[in-house]
């Protein structure tokens, strides 16, 4: 059961326009399986699937290292360390997925309270 579509994934970023439907469908299937194992309310499942699929897609098209600093005179180039951005924090889509999960956890988690009994 696919919870989102390749068209919705493509609407998130222009970098996904060149990705084939078959490839996007594979990422959507993976994300759908992951999200269906969560205890997230049904109204959040499509959104979670969309952002997780976009995260997986972005990881597949991203270069391992990005130039973070470049100097022109006496040519110098500094690359980011790919090990610093591990997991969901590696893409903005993964960060949004994690933010939604954190928000849901706050809503579901029982509020702590103190019960006082006066005798």
Secondary structure, 3 states (H helix, E strand, C coil): CCCCCHHHHHCCCHHHCCCCHHHHHHHHHHHHHHHHCCCCCHHHHHHHHHHHHHHHHHHHHCCCCCEEEEECCCCEEEECCHHHCCHHHHCHHHHHHHHHHHHHHHHHCCCCCCCCCCC
